[in-house]
């Protein structure tokens, strides 16, 4: 019965010996572990107290160093953006000193026309203005817009069937006949040399399908050019309600048209022949712009006359690399002489002041942090100004202001500063400076490695300070 109540007593002698051996080994291992712990405690007691805390102190110091250097790096690279300034002298300053010294007294031209305007289209500077924002009838100077739109929207070889509506316009004409076919090129010469009204309507119908649709296109171009005092009612310029412009707007239209090489070529041509079926001789289109023969520097333009508009002239001239556009509205019989006066005033009393050209870098701007990149401050236009010679002293330098640092992202063409010339004078001009390129925000991995590199760079500088010459 006792064996049944105590199963261990039923084990064989071999099993009992195995269990006893296991217990003995367990006790020995416990004893060994206890001895090891005692030895470790004895070794720790024998170590100096400072050495016992040194590993923890080093670890804490390293963590603090990482945190502090990271904070210094971050604070040093994210400080507020400052604005930098610089003085920029003209690139042609030596030439301007000579010009300013000999400028003498400058008198404005005597202009008797109702309105007048003188523009340097290359710099956008206005050299003379009289009633330039008031609206007046424009007569055949209308054909500047008609011509440039026909050039831009049709091929020169395009055949144009002349309609009865075009032939019926009347007054100045190229003697067109209903049903005949001419090319766009031939009609352009008739339009801009002979000032042919029938050619104007024929081109309008060819380009847009109808005169009314073409007039709508003309007014769309007015909006595109940002002109506020111009509205067209026909493509030829005969007096009509709602058909008007200003001297300023007309100069802008002419400046736009003169950028086209074909328009320049046609308006600078003395004469042009068009075949005339049924006649023994061709039709000769004579340029009505007498200024081409009167003034050595004239290169193109357009005349106009109606009883309401009076005698009008838009002219272009070029001298020693400089171009000018003049407008005289309702100038009377002396409108040729007034135009010459304007041109001479512009060429002789003004000089070009050249600071920089489009895209030329004027300053460097750092962008973002970790990593920091760079854009350049540039102008989208040439920083060239047409200045009256007795005001040149006010343009001896330009002041440039731009940001030292910008956050990500920076867009190409984003305004980053400005340049001022003639600062503090009535002739002061301010021009925006923009970014020359785009810089997008880098991804998180690039930023992490850039930041880590900046921290290590700070440590290396500190080490070089501690150990000079390392």
LINQUI-V445538 format. One record per run of one state. SS is the DSSP state (~ for helix, > for strand, _ for the rest). FROM is the first residue (numbers start at 1). LEN is the number of residues. If there is no record, write none. Layout:
# LINQUI-V445538
((SS	FROM	LEN) (SS	FROM	LEN))
This chain:
# LINQUI-V445538
((_	1	1) (~	2	4) (_	6	1) (~	7	4) (_	11	2) (~	13	34) (_	47	2) (~	49	29) (_	78	5) (>	83	7) (_	90	3) (~	93	9) (_	102	13) (>	115	6) (_	121	4) (>	125	6) (_	131	5) (>	136	1) (_	137	2) (~	139	15) (_	154	5) (>	159	3) (_	162	2) (~	164	4) (_	168	13) (>	181	3) (~	184	9) (_	193	4) (~	197	12) (_	209	2) (~	211	14) (_	225	6) (>	231	1) (_	232	12) (>	244	2) (_	246	1) (~	247	11) (_	258	3) (~	261	7) (_	268	3) (>	271	4) (_	275	8) (>	283	4) (_	287	4) (~	291	4) (_	295	3) (>	298	9) (_	307	3) (>	310	10) (_	320	2) (>	322	8) (_	330	2) (~	332	18) (>	350	7) (_	357	6) (>	363	5) (_	368	5) (>	373	6) (_	379	4) (>	383	6) (~	389	7) (_	396	1) (>	397	7) (_	404	1) (>	405	2) (_	407	3) (>	410	1) (_	411	4) (>	415	7) (_	422	7) (>	429	7) (_	436	3) (>	439	1) (_	440	4) (~	444	23) (_	467	4))
